Amino acid sequence: MYYELVSRQACLTNPMNAALFPLMLLAGLGFFLSLAAHLAALAGIQIPGGGLVWALHIGIFVVWFPTVLVANRMTRDTRDKDFWKNAMTGCPLWMRAALVILFAYAIVNFVLFMIGTAGKPHPKGDAPPTVIRGFSGHWMLFYGVAFATLYSAIHAPQLFRPRQCPQGHAVAPTDRTCPICGCPLHDEPESS
């Protein structure tokens, strides 16, 4: 209980969050707009605003570059196989599960898009719903991962401080013993 209270207070007063929180909100907005475009495309509805929907394609880069920098900083002492596990430490379990489902959906959506458009002529003018559906599946994934990574960084600020064993060696957030000297680590890693 005490840790949760201190963690929430640190979350609200951390100056790093002043930059991360607006980016997280922008990623969330991008996710919901790409979800709306995707649902409209699935229903066969032409997207209002025509070519404005392609701003979602560009918007990914606005949130993605900072997300990559934050994720690399959060996982700097992590083995490659634990990268995503550690990057998502601050996320609730349902959010991590939703990302796995979204990743699988993006792959299936892309395969269906490729099969559905193979051999067809390139459309003139505004993109038809099938093209928007193909792209919006990836937009949802990138915006969703950006949102979750930034959410994790905001809610797990301990990831920005290097974790060390009693002997001073750098250890990964998920290590239970030091990989260098074998010392047991008494501050157990967070699990949500």
N, C-alpha and C positions, 0 to 999 in steps of 0.2 A: 504494500500500500504506500509506504513512504517513498519507495523508488518511483512508483507511478506519478506521485505528486511532484517530486523533484524533476522527473523526466519531462512532464508537461510544462512546468515552469521554465526549464531550460529550453524547451522547444519554442516557447513564446518569446524568450529574451535573447536567443542566439542571433547575433548580427548576420550570420551567413544566411539565415532564413529570410532576411529582408530581400535578398536577391533570388533565392530559390522558390519562395512562395508564389510570386507572380508568374514565374516560369511554369510552375506546377499547374496553376490555374489556367494558363494559356494552353498547356498540353491537355488538360481536361476539356476545355472548350473545343480544341481541335478534335479530340476524340468524339465528343457528342455531335459536332457538325459532320464529321466523316461517317459516323453511325447513321445520322439522318440521311445523308447522301446515299449511303449504302442501302438503307431500307427503301428509299424512294426508287433507286435503281432496280432493286428486287421486284418492286411493284410495277416496274415498267414506266414510271413517271419521269418525264423530262424534268431535269433540275431547274428550278426557277433561277434566273440570273445568268443562265447560259455558261459562259466561260469563267465566271467568277469562282466556280467550284474548284478550279485549278489552283486557286490561292492556297487551298489545303495542302497541295503538293509542295509548294514553296514553304509554307508554315512549318512543315516538319523540320526543316533545317534550322529554323529559329530556336526550336526547343531541343533539337537533337544534339547539336554541338555542345551546349552546356551540360546536357545529360551525360554524354560520353566522358567529359572532363570530371564531372562529379562521381560517376561510377568508377572511373579509374582511381580517383583519390580514395574512395571508400574501400576499394579492394586492393590497395597497393601491396599489402602483405599477404595476399591470398594466392593459393595455388590456382592454376587455370581452371581445374575441374570444379572448383568451388566459387567461381566468379559470380554467377547469377544468384547462388544461394546467399552469398554475403552481400551482394548489392541489394537484395530484397529483404534483408534482415528486419528493417523497420516496417515492413508491410504486414498487414494481417493475412492469415492463411487464405481467406476467401479471395483476396486480391491476387495472391500468387497463383492460386488455382485458376482464376479467371484469365490470367495471362497465358497459362499453358493451353487452355481451351481456345483462346483467341489466336495463338500461334498456329495450332492445328487447323483452325477454321481458315486462316489466311492462306495456308498451303492448299487446302482443298478448294477454296474460292479461286485461287490463281490457276490451278489445274483446270477447273471447269471453265474459267475465262479463256484460257489458251485453246481448249478443245472447241468451245463455242465460237471463237473468232477465227480459227484456222481456215485459211483459204478464202476468206471473205474480203471484199474490197475495203480499203480504208475509207471511213465516212468523211463526207465534206461538211463543213459547218460545225455546229455544236456536237459534242460527243454523244452518241446514243447511250441509253441506260446500261447496256451491256459493258461498255468501256468504263463508265463510271463505277459500275459494280466491281470490275476487275481491279481498278486502282484503289477504290475506297477500302477494300479489304486490307491492303497494306497500310493505308493511312491510319486505319483504326489500330493496327498492331503497333506502329511506330509511336503514335500519340499515347497509346495505352502504356507501353513500356517506359516512355519518357515520364508520364504521370507517376507511375509506380516507383520508378527510380528516384525521382525528386521527392516523392512522399516518404520513401524510405530514408533518404538523407535528412529530411526535416525531423523525422520521428526517431531516428537512431543516431544522434549526434556523436555518440561515442566512437562511431566508425571513423571520424575525422582525427581522432587521437590515436597515435600508434599504441598498440597493445604489446606489453612486454611480460616476459617471465620474471621470476624473482632475481635472476642473474642478469637481467637487462637485455636479453635477446628479443628481437622482434618476432612476434607470433601472430598467426592468422586469427581472425575473430572466432573461428570454429574449432581451433586447437584446444585440446584438453591437457596436453603436455607439450613442453617445448621441444620442437623438432631438432634443436641443436644439442641441448644438455639433458633433456629428458625430465626436467623439473615439472611436477604437477602444477597446474594452474588453478588457483583457488577461486578466482572470479569467473564463474561459469559464463560462457557466451549466452547472449539473449536468445530466446526462442519464442516465436509467436505462434 
